[in-house]
Amino acid sequence: MLMKKIGFLSFGHWADHPAYQTRTGGDTLLQSIDLAVAAEQLGLDGAYFRVHHFARQLASPFPLLSAVGAKTSRIEIGTGVIDMRYENPLYMVEDAGAADLISGGRLQLGISRGSPEQVIDGWRYFGYELAAGETDAEMGRRKALEFLEKLQGKGFAEPNPYPMFPNPPGLLRLEPYAPGLRDRIWWGAASNATAVWAAEQGMYLQSSTLKYDESGKPFHVQQAEQIRLYKEAWKQAGHTRKARVSVSRSVFAIVNEQDRLYFGQQGKGTDSFGYIESDKRAVFGKTYAAEPDKLIEELSQDEAIKEADTLLLTIPNTLGVDYNAHILSSILEHVAPALGWR
């Protein structure tokens, strides 16, 4: 396996539960910043956050990304993923541009057409409606393409002849403009076809711990096939920059009794098949949890990790900053070097 960028992916859960270190939204936001700082100090390469609406989870990513960008100096910061059905693409260009500039150009923004949410058609409550004959997935992709177009920084808006402040000549663009951000947008793809579409649009690929079941093969094999199709489509599209691919995994190295208490039974599972939508059968990847030598053996057989340049470790954020830093450092110290990731 080649050296890899290694980051964490947090879903940002909180609840008033006696076992949780994150009892409130404020706890989760502040601890997310602290964990990103700790991850940078440990030598990790990325801090990524999931976005869900109508749930006690992280929802509005740009204030958090901006704060992380201001408190760190090296680590990549991003999302995995923003549901474009809920977004105003133009306002999002401004928010993303600001967060990227604050971080010094470290934003790696994952977006997608969205997954099943907590409420029915939640995007309608945000004021959005489908165009005639359009599905919600098509709406998400349409908004994504508008977002990508406006990120290029080209003028498109007719200036007021009597503005409050002097305008530059020509049509106006959205500000602040973040140079290079258009080339750091990732698409969360659950199918082979949307992975190919992402490559054609010049977006990097994020592939999660689940994907649509398109062959009945093991999860990591199907995901590896998806990645290879993406890379070929990227090549055929003629993009001059190198493609990037991330996969996310739940990986826990058991190095002490507390680890064994939390995760000792989780590594005994296997891939599972089920439905994430009424007509969408999916395959879900297993959790890797074992002593480091066994983890190294199991992870070395994961075809999709071999194909990816970036690995995002999903974390149990409710267990607090210190324990999650321990989880991440255990992977860096006891697992990554033996696999050639470091």
Secondary structure as UniProt FT lines:
FT   STRAND          5..10
FT   TURN            18..19
FT   HELIX           25..42
FT   STRAND          46..49
FT   HELIX           61..71
FT   STRAND          76..79
FT   STRAND          82..83
FT   HELIX           84..86
FT   HELIX           89..103
FT   STRAND          107..112
FT   TURN            120..121
FT   HELIX           122..126
FT   TURN            132..133
FT   HELIX           136..151
FT   TURN            179..180
FT   HELIX           181..184
FT   STRAND          185..188
FT   HELIX           192..200
FT   TURN            201..202
FT   STRAND          204..207
FT   STRAND          210..212
FT   HELIX           219..237
FT   STRAND          245..249
FT   STRAND          251..253
FT   HELIX           257..263
FT   TURN            264..265
FT   HELIX           266..268
FT   STRAND          272..277
FT   TURN            278..279
FT   STRAND          280..284
FT   STRAND          288..290
FT   HELIX           292..299
FT   TURN            300..301
FT   HELIX           303..307
FT   STRAND          310..314
FT   HELIX           317..319
FT   HELIX           321..334
FT   TURN            335..336
FT   HELIX           337..339
//
